[in-house]
Amino acid sequence: MKIRKLIEERRQGERAAVSERVDPSDADLLAALDRLDGAEFSSTAFVTEDETVMAIGGGGDGGYVVSITLDDDARIYTLVDRSKSEDHDQNVVVGGQSGSYQQYQCVCRELAKEAILYFQQQGAPSPKLQWVSE
């Protein structure tokens, strides 16, 4: 279930420019993850052949917010780090907007990377990682 499209949003002041890359390689996916800085780049989407979407926002010191939308928005899975608090919030910039997320929803680069690489192969949430479903 290979990712067929990588969509990045780049903020330039009040404006956003969107770019797409078709059939991205693993290196392209990880480069997009590394560009997320919580400022100029704060939102990236990865779309599979069947239109399943993984969205990653944030970056920089704020951590990453990773979600996967399945079944035409019927199920949303958010990657979590259970070693972090569910009771405290953390501000993360996603899509150019600062938002308050539970700390355990703000994951490190390594967890985000693992989620992307599994999603590239399977088009689904990795069973080795922890997710909450909405």
N, C-alpha and C positions, 0 to 999 in steps of 0.2 A: 504494500500500500504506500508506495513511494510518494514523498512530497513533490507535487508538480509545480507549485508556485510559492514563492517567497515574496511577501509584501512588506516593505519598510516605509515608515512614516518619518520624515525628517522635518523638524520644526525650524522655521526661519523667522524669528520674531513671532508675530501673530499668525503667520501663515504656515501651512503644512504642505510639503511636497511628498507625493507618494511614488515609490518606484517598485517595479515588479521584476522578478527574475524567474524565468521558466526553467524547470528541471534542475534545481540547484543541487550541487554536490554537497557531501558532508562538510567539506571545507567552507563552502559558501554559507551553510547553516551556522557553523560555529563562528564565522567572521561576523555574521549578522548579530549573533548573541553578544559578541565582544564589542560591537558598535553601540549597543544599548548603554547609555550613560546617564539616563534619568533627566536629560536636558534636551540636547539637539535630537537624539534618537531615544525615544521612550516607548515605542510601540512597534512590534513586529508580528506578522501573522504567517503561519505555515499552513498551506492548504493541500490536502491530498486529492487523489483522482476522484474520490467519491464526495468531495466537498466537506470532509471533516476538517475542522479548523483548530489548530493550536495557536493561542495568542500568548505572547510574552511581553510584559511591560516592565518598566523600571530600569534597573541597571545602576551603575555608579555605586555609591556607598549604601543605597537604599535597599539592595536586594532585588530579586526578580519575582514577579507575580506571573505564574504559569497556569493557564487553563486550557482545557480541551472541550469543544462543543461537539456533541454527537447527536445523531437522529434529528436533524433539522431543529436544533436548539432545544430539544426535549430534555437532554441531559447535559449538564455542565460539570466537569471534574476540575477541581483546583488542587494543584500540587501543594503539599504541606510538609513542614519540617517539625515533627512532634517534639523535638528537643527545645523548641521555642514556645513562648507563652501564647495561649489562646485568649488570655484575659487582658492583654495589653495591645495597644495599637501602634502602628508604625506608619509614617507618611512616606508614600512612594509616588513618584511622578509617572503616570501612564497616559500615553496619548497627549502629552503636553499639559495635563491637569494633575495637580497634587490630590491624592486621595488617601484616606485612612484605611489601612488594612490590618487585620489581626496579625501579630508578629509571626505566627507560625505559617502564614500564607506568603511570607517574604523569604524566599529560599536563596541559597548561595548559587554561584555560577555552576559548581559541579553538579548539583541536583538538576538545574535547568539543562545543562549539557546532556546528562544522562536521559532526561525526558525527551529532548529533541531527537537524539540518535535512535531511541527506541521507536518514537513516533515516525521517523523516517522509514523504518523497516516494517512496522506493523499498523500504523495509522490509528493507534489506540494508546490509552494510558499504560505505562509500564507497570506490570504487577509487582515489580521489585521496589517501586516507590510508593509513598503513601499519598492518597488522594481523598478529598472529601467531595461528595456529590451533592448537587443542588437540584 
